[in-house]
Amino acid sequence: MEEINKNQKEQELIDLDEEGKPLSIESEIKHISSKNLKQNLIIFFTILFLYLINKMFISAKRRKVFLKFKTSEDIYYNVSEVITNFIRHNPNARIGLSYGESIEGVYKHLVDKYEKGEISFKNVSFYSFDGLCGLKKDNNQSYFYAINNTFLSKIDVQKKNIFLINEGGYMLFDYENNAEEYDDILRENPIDLQILIMGENGNIGFLDQDTDYDSYSHIVKLSPEIRKKMEKKFILLEKVPIYAITQGIKNIFDAKQIIVISIGKDKAKDIKILLNGVFTQKSPITALNKHSGKVTVYSDEEAGSLINETNKNF
């Protein structure tokens, strides 16, 4: 009985052809080779798939970088170097500008490089990120005036390549039309390199904790706190604009590369949240964790005080 069972088991191990007959020795060898080939191919493609996934993950990590510098002046110089090199490799680049004290130093370095003949902005196009509503172009408190006065009027950019937000108008309807028209411009001309300034609570310009993360260019009603901080510049609170126009998170996502400037200890908590990979609407800057392009955060030691590493992928 044991011998019969043994024969049955051996028979079960014999491969059969399509007619149910045992394969010849040559056919058996080819059959085994075929099976081995399939198994090896499966193993090969599985390993290849895992390798590519891992490489993509590492590449994505490297595309988000945190850099910490000793002083704000170090940040201004290094950001201006990055922008200069970017334009040298992309003479027809579309650059998104922001305005505030945290970026004036960058513009000074860029103007200096232009005056020394190190860079030309002749074929570069410039776009603004936000602006205050109800201010004419010649109003020295408008973002249009500020960006032109501190940067654009001092370089060789062509007027046809300047696309700053229209802050003019008298009613909310006017401002909404301005935002819609500007958004059309951005959709036709996606930004190559967008420069952002990080504010308190992880704000990006006028994009605060109440920001709709599916938004494009739109109108923002300024909070009483923000208007109070701006009172000194306008002398009287009554003269401070009630509304602002700003690009939305979706516009930011459309930009191929992003530079974020973060200066001051009041940014430290939100920098840490960003670098930990967290995404929360309580801190708009964390939306950058979902950006598919290159993001580089430039921080001084105060803003990066909660982060040990000077250079960090996140």
Protein Blocks (a to p, Z undefined) as FASTA:
>chain_A
ZZmmmmmmmmmmpccdfkopacdfklmmmmmmmmmmmmmmmmmmmmmmmmmmmmmmmmmm
mmpccdddfblklmmmmmmmmmmmmmmmmmmbccdddddfklmmmmmmmmmmmmnopacc
klpccddfbdcehiafklckbmklmmmmmmmmmmccdfklpccddfbdjbfklmmmmmmm
mmmmmmmmccfbdcddddehhiahjacfklcfkbccddddddfklmmmmmmmnopaklpc
fbdcdddfklmmmpmbdcdddedjklmmmmmmmmnopacfklmklmmmmpcbdcdddddf
klmmmpmblbdcZZ
